[in-house]
Amino acid sequence: MKINSQMKVRKVAGENIVIQQANGTTDMTQVTSLNETALYLYDALKEKNFAIDDIVQVLTEAYDVDEDTARRDATEWVAQMKQQALIID
């Protein structure tokens, strides 16, 4: 997996957001808000190819969380990020 390099995170009104603008004539702009943990993962992984195990490692090193919880959170984060096209395979 890899972070979609076409997306950029900006801080707007205290929120970390990613604005995805569709190409074409129809306005299909999508705004995604990232909480602090999602942003931390996004920043830690944006230059790398990674797997769930890499995300688990980042989470367990940065937060007081056990490996099972980190794996569940990592799996959910990936699913949500893929749904928003922020992660590509």
TORROPA-160670 format. One record per atom (N, C-alpha, C): residue number from 1; residue in one letter; x, y, z. Coordinates in Angstrom, 3 decimals, decimal comma. Example, Ala and Ser with C-alpha at 12.3 -4.5 7.8 and 13.67 -1.06 7.14 Angstrom:
[1 'A' [13,190 -5,690 7,800]],
[1 'A' [12,300 -4,500 7,800]],
[1 'A' [13,200 -3,300 7,800]],
[2 'S' [12,850 -2,250 7,080]],
[2 'S' [13,670 -1,060 7,140]],
[2 'S' [12,900 0,030 7,870]],
***
This chain:
[1 'M' [0,844 -1,182 0,000]],
[1 'M' [0,000 0,000 0,000]],
[1 'M' [0,879 1,231 0,000]],
[2 'K' [0,282 2,324 -0,394]],
[2 'K' [1,002 3,578 -0,438]],
[2 'K' [0,013 4,733 -0,284]],
[3 'I' [0,461 5,795 0,386]],
[3 'I' [-0,352 7,006 0,484]],
[3 'I' [-0,461 7,609 -0,909]],
[4 'N' [-1,642 8,043 -1,293]],
[4 'N' [-1,863 8,678 -2,587]],
[4 'N' [-1,125 10,016 -2,592]],
[5 'S' [-0,056 10,100 -3,364]],
[5 'S' [0,808 11,286 -3,349]],
[5 'S' [0,160 12,516 -3,973]],
[6 'Q' [-0,967 12,352 -4,627]],
[6 'Q' [-1,655 13,501 -5,215]],
[6 'Q' [-2,452 14,285 -4,177]],
[7 'M' [-2,604 13,710 -2,995]],
[7 'M' [-3,384 14,346 -1,939]],
[7 'M' [-2,460 15,105 -0,987]],
[8 'K' [-2,907 16,245 -0,553]],
[8 'K' [-2,150 17,059 0,390]],
[8 'K' [-3,039 17,401 1,580]],
[9 'V' [-2,465 17,357 2,760]],
[9 'V' [-3,191 17,709 3,980]],
[9 'V' [-2,937 19,176 4,285]],
[10 'R' [-3,980 19,878 4,626]],
[10 'R' [-3,884 21,285 5,019]],
[10 'R' [-4,622 21,471 6,343]],
[11 'K' [-4,148 22,385 7,144]],
[11 'K' [-4,830 22,713 8,399]],
[11 'K' [-5,741 23,912 8,111]],
[12 'V' [-7,039 23,720 8,305]],
[12 'V' [-8,024 24,757 8,052]],
[12 'V' [-8,944 24,849 9,260]],
[13 'A' [-8,997 26,014 9,859]],
[13 'A' [-9,857 26,252 11,027]],
[13 'A' [-9,656 25,187 12,101]],
[14 'G' [-8,399 24,817 12,323]],
[14 'G' [-8,068 23,857 13,358]],
[14 'G' [-8,284 22,404 12,981]],
[15 'E' [-8,717 22,142 11,763]],
[15 'E' [-8,963 20,781 11,288]],
[15 'E' [-7,901 20,396 10,265]],
[16 'N' [-7,471 19,147 10,308]],
[16 'N' [-6,550 18,611 9,301]],
[16 'N' [-7,409 18,023 8,192]],
[17 'I' [-7,392 18,661 7,016]],
[17 'I' [-8,269 18,210 5,949]],
[17 'I' [-7,494 17,893 4,672]],
[18 'V' [-8,084 16,996 3,911]],
[18 'V' [-7,593 16,658 2,586]],
[18 'V' [-8,725 17,005 1,632]],
[19 'I' [-8,436 17,844 0,661]],
[19 'I' [-9,436 18,199 -0,334]],
[19 'I' [-9,083 17,481 -1,622]],
[20 'Q' [-10,009 16,678 -2,086]],
[20 'Q' [-9,824 15,923 -3,320]],
[20 'Q' [-10,770 16,507 -4,351]],
[21 'Q' [-10,215 17,060 -5,376]],
[21 'Q' [-11,050 17,657 -6,402]],
[21 'Q' [-11,062 16,755 -7,624]],
[22 'A' [-12,246 16,402 -8,050]],
[22 'A' [-12,392 15,531 -9,210]],
[22 'A' [-12,107 16,305 -10,486]],
[23 'N' [-11,593 15,598 -11,467]],
[23 'N' [-11,395 16,179 -12,786]],
[23 'N' [-12,706 16,102 -13,555]],
[24 'G' [-12,928 17,051 -14,413]],
[24 'G' [-14,130 17,014 -15,225]],
[24 'G' [-15,015 18,215 -14,972]],
[25 'T' [-16,195 18,175 -15,550]],
[25 'T' [-17,077 19,331 -15,486]],
[25 'T' [-17,997 19,328 -14,277]],
[26 'T' [-18,220 18,175 -13,668]],
[26 'T' [-19,090 18,085 -12,499]],
[26 'T' [-18,263 18,328 -11,238]],
[27 'D' [-18,791 19,142 -10,332]],
[27 'D' [-18,087 19,407 -9,079]],
[27 'D' [-18,281 18,226 -8,145]],
[28 'M' [-17,242 17,410 -8,012]],
[28 'M' [-17,282 16,240 -7,147]],
[28 'M' [-16,235 16,380 -6,049]],
[29 'T' [-16,016 17,589 -5,581]],
[29 'T' [-15,017 17,839 -4,559]],
[29 'T' [-15,383 17,081 -3,280]],
[30 'Q' [-14,386 16,462 -2,690]],
[30 'Q' [-14,581 15,699 -1,464]],
[30 'Q' [-13,603 16,212 -0,426]],
[31 'V' [-14,093 16,435 0,764]],
[31 'V' [-13,252 16,891 1,869]],
[31 'V' [-13,214 15,793 2,923]],
[32 'T' [-12,003 15,439 3,347]],
[32 'T' [-11,810 14,428 4,383]],
[32 'T' [-11,068 15,071 5,540]],
[33 'S' [-11,581 14,877 6,737]],
[33 'S' [-10,936 15,390 7,943]],
[33 'S' [-10,164 14,260 8,612]],
[34 'L' [-8,938 14,540 9,017]],
[34 'L' [-8,105 13,554 9,700]],
[34 'L' [-7,930 13,962 11,160]],
[35 'N' [-8,184 13,025 12,086]],
[35 'N' [-7,887 13,329 13,479]],
[35 'N' [-6,369 13,259 13,679]],
[36 'E' [-5,907 13,538 14,872]],
[36 'E' [-4,462 13,612 15,116]],
[36 'E' [-3,754 12,282 14,850]],
[37 'T' [-4,370 11,172 15,235]],
[37 'T' [-3,745 9,871 15,003]],
[37 'T' [-3,701 9,545 13,518]],
[38 'A' [-4,781 9,795 12,807]],
[38 'A' [-4,810 9,555 11,356]],
[38 'A' [-3,759 10,412 10,653]],
[39 'L' [-3,619 11,655 11,085]],
[39 'L' [-2,602 12,535 10,505]],
[39 'L' [-1,197 12,032 10,824]],
[40 'Y' [-0,989 11,559 12,051]],
[40 'Y' [0,315 11,024 12,443]],
[40 'Y' [0,695 9,845 11,542]],
[41 'L' [-0,250 8,925 11,338]],
[41 'L' [0,008 7,783 10,457]],
[41 'L' [0,253 8,236 9,022]],
[42 'Y' [-0,563 9,153 8,554]],
[42 'Y' [-0,422 9,694 7,197]],
[42 'Y' [0,989 10,262 6,993]],
[43 'D' [1,433 11,067 7,939]],
[43 'D' [2,766 11,675 7,838]],
[43 'D' [3,885 10,640 7,968]],
[44 'A' [3,712 9,665 8,853]],
[44 'A' [4,749 8,655 9,077]],
[44 'A' [4,918 7,722 7,881]],
[45 'L' [3,860 7,536 7,112]],
[45 'L' [3,878 6,539 6,038]],
[45 'L' [3,853 7,115 4,632]],
[46 'K' [3,734 8,437 4,489]],
[46 'K' [3,481 9,012 3,170]],
[46 'K' [4,592 8,815 2,146]],
[47 'E' [5,787 8,554 2,546]],
[47 'E' [6,898 8,382 1,602]],
[47 'E' [7,252 6,914 1,388]],
[48 'K' [6,445 5,984 1,912]],
[48 'K' [6,833 4,576 1,939]],
[48 'K' [5,761 3,678 1,348]],
[49 'N' [6,198 2,510 0,902]],
[49 'N' [5,277 1,398 0,693]],
[49 'N' [5,147 0,733 2,055]],
[50 'F' [3,939 0,361 2,443]],
[50 'F' [3,753 -0,178 3,791]],
[50 'F' [2,683 -1,257 3,802]],
[51 'A' [2,679 -2,008 4,880]],
[51 'A' [1,691 -3,054 5,135]],
[51 'A' [1,080 -2,812 6,510]],
[52 'I' [0,075 -3,591 6,837]],
[52 'I' [-0,582 -3,462 8,144]],
[52 'I' [0,437 -3,571 9,271]],
[53 'D' [1,399 -4,485 9,163]],
[53 'D' [2,409 -4,649 10,213]],
[53 'D' [3,205 -3,370 10,444]],
[54 'D' [3,465 -2,614 9,395]],
[54 'D' [4,182 -1,341 9,541]],
[54 'D' [3,344 -0,334 10,314]],
[55 'I' [2,060 -0,315 10,039]],
[55 'I' [1,158 0,602 10,752]],
[55 'I' [1,080 0,211 12,227]],
[56 'V' [0,981 -1,086 12,486]],
[56 'V' [0,952 -1,584 13,868]],
[56 'V' [2,212 -1,133 14,605]],
[57 'Q' [3,349 -1,240 13,970]],
[57 'Q' [4,605 -0,821 14,596]],
[57 'Q' [4,595 0,665 14,920]],
[58 'V' [4,139 1,485 13,975]],
[58 'V' [4,066 2,933 14,223]],
[58 'V' [3,152 3,216 15,410]],
[59 'L' [2,002 2,571 15,444]],
[59 'L' [1,052 2,814 16,530]],
[59 'L' [1,582 2,375 17,885]],
[60 'T' [2,199 1,194 17,946]],
[60 'T' [2,689 0,707 19,239]],
[60 'T' [3,896 1,491 19,736]],
[61 'E' [4,677 2,042 18,819]],
[61 'E' [5,826 2,858 19,227]],
[61 'E' [5,399 4,256 19,673]],
[62 'A' [4,349 4,786 19,079]],
[62 'A' [3,946 6,163 19,363]],
[62 'A' [2,908 6,283 20,478]],
[63 'Y' [2,129 5,225 20,679]],
[63 'Y' [1,024 5,288 21,633]],
[63 'Y' [1,101 4,117 22,609]],
[64 'D' [0,475 4,281 23,752]],
[64 'D' [0,407 3,223 24,754]],
[64 'D' [-0,750 2,300 24,393]],
[65 'V' [-0,484 1,412 23,424]],
[65 'V' [-1,516 0,522 22,917]],
[65 'V' [-0,901 -0,854 22,661]],
[66 'D' [-1,672 -1,909 22,946]],
[66 'D' [-1,162 -3,259 22,710]],
[66 'D' [-1,266 -3,600 21,223]],
[67 'E' [-0,578 -4,652 20,827]],
[67 'E' [-0,494 -5,009 19,414]],
[67 'E' [-1,853 -5,384 18,818]],
[68 'D' [-2,689 -6,097 19,556]],
[68 'D' [-4,007 -6,486 19,038]],
[68 'D' [-4,878 -5,261 18,759]],
[69 'T' [-4,881 -4,319 19,689]],
[69 'T' [-5,646 -3,089 19,500]],
[69 'T' [-5,084 -2,296 18,326]],
[70 'A' [-3,764 -2,206 18,255]],
[70 'A' [-3,127 -1,484 17,155]],
[70 'A' [-3,478 -2,122 15,814]],
[71 'R' [-3,521 -3,438 15,752]],
[71 'R' [-3,852 -4,137 14,497]],
[71 'R' [-5,307 -3,850 14,086]],
[72 'R' [-6,220 -3,882 15,047]],
[72 'R' [-7,624 -3,553 14,734]],
[72 'R' [-7,731 -2,110 14,249]],
[73 'D' [-7,063 -1,200 14,947]],
[73 'D' [-7,100 0,209 14,548]],
[73 'D' [-6,457 0,418 13,179]],
[74 'A' [-5,350 -0,266 12,923]],
[74 'A' [-4,659 -0,139 11,636]],
[74 'A' [-5,538 -0,634 10,494]],
[75 'T' [-6,207 -1,755 10,716]],
[75 'T' [-7,093 -2,309 9,690]],
[75 'T' [-8,245 -1,358 9,390]],
[76 'E' [-8,822 -0,775 10,418]],
[76 'E' [-9,914 0,183 10,250]],
[76 'E' [-9,415 1,456 9,548]],
[77 'W' [-8,244 1,942 9,932]],
[77 'W' [-7,665 3,142 9,309]],
[77 'W' [-7,451 2,911 7,819]],
[78 'V' [-6,886 1,765 7,474]],
[78 'V' [-6,645 1,452 6,059]],
[78 'V' [-7,962 1,411 5,295]],
[79 'A' [-8,971 0,768 5,852]],
[79 'A' [-10,268 0,679 5,180]],
[79 'A' [-10,852 2,063 4,925]],
[80 'Q' [-10,792 2,925 5,926]],
[80 'Q' [-11,329 4,274 5,766]],
[80 'Q' [-10,507 5,099 4,780]],
[81 'M' [-9,198 4,971 4,848]],
[81 'M' [-8,336 5,732 3,939]],
[81 'M' [-8,503 5,253 2,493]],
[82 'K' [-8,676 3,953 2,291]],
[82 'K' [-8,910 3,421 0,944]],
[82 'K' [-10,263 3,918 0,412]],
[83 'Q' [-11,247 3,945 1,265]],
[83 'Q' [-12,575 4,404 0,869]],
[83 'Q' [-12,521 5,854 0,370]],
[84 'Q' [-11,641 6,644 0,953]],
[84 'Q' [-11,492 8,039 0,562]],
[84 'Q' [-10,429 8,237 -0,523]],
[85 'A' [-9,869 7,144 -1,025]],
[85 'A' [-8,823 7,151 -2,062]],
[85 'A' [-7,538 7,823 -1,590]],
[86 'L' [-7,306 7,797 -0,276]],
[86 'L' [-6,076 8,362 0,271]],
[86 'L' [-4,954 7,337 0,326]],
[87 'I' [-5,322 6,064 0,232]],
[87 'I' [-4,349 4,975 0,139]],
[87 'I' [-4,635 4,217 -1,151]],
[88 'I' [-3,581 3,887 -1,846]],
[88 'I' [-3,704 3,084 -3,053]],
[88 'I' [-2,873 1,823 -2,891]],
[89 'D' [-3,276 0,764 -3,591]],
[89 'D' [-2,519 -0,500 -3,513]],
[89 'D' [-1,337 -0,488 -4,451]],
***
